[in-house]
Amino acid sequence: MPKPHNKKPKSTLLYRTKNNQKNNKPGLKKLLWPTYILTLFLSTLLIAWHSLTFVDFGYSKAYQWLSIQEHIQRFAPSNQYRKHFETTTKDEHLQLFSEIVDSIQQSGEGLAHIRYQYKGKTIPLLHRAEVVHLEDVAILIDTLYPVGVLMILISILLILLIHLLKLPPPPLLQAISGLGILLIISAATMIIVGPKDIFYWLHTQIFPEGHQWFFYYQESLMTTLMKAPDLFGLMAAFIGIWTLILYGVLLGGSLYGQGKRN
């Protein structure tokens, strides 16, 4: 008597395979909107950063709010490497900061040539350790820019695919819930640990060992000009607020446009 075999008809196997493929497609489609929402946020960070370079990250406002002129008058006379910086004016301070921003955006070119004047003489603003540190900052920015551009390209491809597949948009609260939770956790961590401690820890992790990144006011006109780290906290706030505004406009436009399309 022949033994029964467990082989199933090919037609049944093909049917199940096709069914599995169909079942997987909706799962992949569900990932398009969340992925787009994340890449759009990362894209907006680059757009916000780059656009704020044209206004020097709001330095003119920070100069007033942080009383930087008074700060320079207090600490510049005691600088160990440079003299007479306290004789410079507000307009010169704004120009010097703008030149630093421009140089960093150009891979650090020209940092050593940034100068201020005293009685007809020009004096280099930065000493060697400051130049090296700002060059490290420029390298970091040059590294992050391609990542941001990639996020922009991925975001464009994803929204085109979403349009092509006519995927309905998620509700606004659902769309921003994941990112909102991440931002809340980040903010809570910063409050608990302390922004200054996080700022210093990031510097130790990011910049090359042996390269000075912490400067006292008495040894750095760069730090004095920026009233570091106070200025960096305010700049981070400017970048964060501008990013959220742009992100809200872009994401809201995407959700609204796709909703109208459907």
C-alpha positions in Angstrom: 0.0 0.0 0.0 1.6 3.3 -1.0 2.5 5.8 1.7 0.6 9.1 1.7 2.8 12.1 1.0 2.5 15.5 2.5 3.3 17.5 -0.6 0.8 20.2 -1.3 -0.3 21.2 -4.8 1.8 23.8 -6.5 -1.2 25.9 -7.0 -1.8 26.1 -3.3 1.8 27.1 -2.6 1.7 29.8 -5.3 -1.5 31.1 -3.8 0.0 31.3 -0.3 3.2 32.9 -1.6 1.2 35.6 -3.4 -1.0 36.1 -0.4 2.2 36.6 1.8 3.5 39.1 -0.7 0.2 41.0 -0.6 0.2 40.9 3.2 3.7 42.3 3.3 3.0 45.3 1.0 0.7 47.1 3.4 3.3 46.8 6.2 5.9 48.4 4.0 3.5 51.2 3.0 2.8 51.9 6.7 6.5 52.7 7.1 6.5 55.4 4.4 4.8 58.1 6.4 6.8 57.6 9.7 10.1 57.5 7.7 9.1 60.6 5.8 8.2 62.4 9.1 11.6 61.6 10.6 13.7 62.4 7.5 11.8 65.6 7.0 12.7 66.7 10.5 16.4 65.9 9.9 16.2 67.8 6.6 14.6 70.8 8.3 17.5 70.9 10.8 20.0 71.5 7.9 17.7 74.0 6.2 17.3 75.9 9.5 21.0 75.9 10.2 22.0 77.0 6.7 19.4 79.8 6.6 20.4 81.2 9.9 24.0 81.5 8.7 22.8 84.5 6.6 21.9 86.4 9.8 24.9 85.0 11.8 22.6 82.9 14.0 21.0 86.1 15.4 24.2 87.3 16.9 23.1 91.0 16.8 20.2 90.2 19.0 22.2 87.9 21.3 24.8 90.7 21.5 22.2 93.0 23.1 20.4 90.4 25.2 23.6 88.9 26.7 25.2 92.3 27.2 28.2 91.2 25.2 29.7 94.6 24.8 29.9 95.0 28.6 31.4 91.5 28.8 34.1 92.4 26.3 34.9 95.6 28.3 35.3 93.5 31.4 37.5 90.6 30.1 39.4 91.8 27.0 41.9 94.0 29.0 43.0 90.8 30.9 43.6 88.7 27.8 47.0 86.9 27.9 47.6 86.9 24.1 45.9 89.9 22.6 45.7 93.5 23.6 43.4 96.5 23.0 40.4 94.5 22.0 38.3 96.6 24.5 38.8 99.6 22.2 36.8 97.9 19.4 33.2 98.9 18.7 29.9 97.0 18.5 30.0 97.2 14.7 33.5 95.6 14.7 32.3 92.8 17.0 29.4 92.0 14.7 31.7 92.0 11.7 34.3 89.8 13.4 31.6 87.2 14.4 30.2 87.3 10.9 33.7 86.6 9.5 34.1 83.6 11.8 30.7 82.2 10.6 31.7 82.7 7.0 35.0 81.0 7.5 33.5 78.0 9.3 31.0 77.6 6.4 33.9 77.6 4.0 35.8 74.7 5.7 37.7 77.0 8.0 39.4 79.1 5.3 40.5 82.5 6.4 40.3 82.0 10.2 43.9 83.0 10.7 43.4 86.2 8.7 40.5 87.6 10.8 41.8 90.8 12.4 40.8 93.9 14.4 42.3 97.3 14.3 44.0 99.4 17.0 45.5 102.8 16.1 46.0 101.9 12.4 47.5 98.5 13.2 45.7 95.2 12.5 45.9 92.5 15.1 44.9 88.8 14.5 41.8 88.0 16.5 42.6 84.3 17.0 45.7 82.5 18.3 46.7 79.1 17.0 44.7 76.9 19.4 41.5 78.9 18.6 42.1 78.5 14.9 42.6 74.7 15.3 39.4 74.5 17.3 37.3 76.4 14.8 38.8 74.3 12.0 37.6 71.2 13.9 34.1 72.8 14.1 34.3 73.4 10.3 35.3 69.8 9.7 32.3 68.6 11.8 29.9 70.8 9.8 31.4 69.6 6.5 30.8 66.1 7.6 27.2 66.7 8.6 26.1 68.7 5.5 26.1 65.6 3.2 24.0 63.7 5.7 21.5 66.6 5.8 21.4 66.7 2.0 20.9 63.0 1.8 17.9 63.4 4.3 16.4 66.1 2.0 16.7 63.8 -1.1 15.2 60.8 0.8 12.3 63.1 2.0 11.6 64.2 -1.6 11.6 60.6 -2.8 9.4 59.4 0.0 6.7 62.1 -0.5 6.7 61.4 -4.2 6.2 57.8 -3.5 3.5 58.6 -1.0 1.7 60.7 -3.7 2.2 57.9 -6.3 0.6 55.3 -4.0 -2.1 57.8 -2.9 -1.5 56.9 0.8 -3.8 58.8 3.2 -2.1 61.0 5.6 -2.1 60.2 9.4 -3.8 62.6 11.8 -1.6 65.4 12.8 -1.3 64.3 16.4 -0.4 60.8 15.4 2.2 62.2 12.9 4.1 64.2 15.5 3.6 61.9 18.5 6.7 59.8 18.0 9.0 62.8 17.3 7.3 64.8 20.1 8.1 62.0 22.6 11.7 61.9 21.5 12.0 65.7 21.9 10.4 65.6 25.3 12.9 62.9 26.4 15.8 64.9 25.0 14.6 68.0 26.8 14.1 66.1 30.1 17.6 64.6 29.8 19.1 68.0 29.3 17.3 69.5 32.3 18.2 66.6 34.6 21.9 66.3 33.5 22.4 70.0 32.8 22.9 71.7 29.5 26.5 72.7 30.4 27.5 69.2 31.3 26.0 67.8 28.1 27.7 70.6 26.1 31.1 69.7 27.6 30.6 66.0 27.2 29.8 66.3 23.5 33.0 68.3 23.0 35.1 65.5 24.5 33.4 63.0 22.3 33.4 64.9 19.0 36.7 66.8 18.9 40.1 65.2 18.5 42.0 64.4 21.7 44.7 66.9 22.4 42.9 69.7 20.6 42.0 72.5 23.0 38.2 73.3 23.0 37.8 74.9 26.4 39.1 78.5 26.7 38.9 80.9 29.6 37.9 84.4 28.8 41.4 85.6 29.8 43.0 83.4 27.1 40.6 83.7 24.2 39.1 86.7 22.4 36.9 84.2 20.5 35.3 83.0 23.8 35.0 86.6 25.0 33.4 87.7 21.7 30.9 84.9 21.9 30.4 85.0 25.7 30.6 81.3 25.6 28.8 79.1 26.5 25.9 81.6 27.0 25.7 82.4 23.3 25.6 78.8 22.3 22.6 78.2 24.4 20.8 81.1 22.8 21.9 80.0 19.3 20.6 76.5 20.0 17.3 78.0 21.0 17.2 80.1 17.8 18.0 77.0 15.7 15.4 74.9 17.6 12.6 77.4 17.3 13.3 78.1 13.6 13.5 74.4 12.9 10.1 73.7 14.5 8.5 76.6 12.6 9.9 75.3 9.3 9.1 71.7 10.1 5.5 72.6 11.1 5.0 74.4 7.8 6.5 71.6 5.7 4.9 68.7 7.5 1.5 70.5 7.7 1.7 71.3 4.0 2.5 67.6 3.2 -0.4 66.3 5.3 -2.8 68.8 3.9 -1.7 68.4 0.3 -1.9 64.6 0.5 -5.3 64.8 2.3 -6.7 67.0 -0.5 -5.3 64.6 -3.1 -7.2 61.7 -1.6 
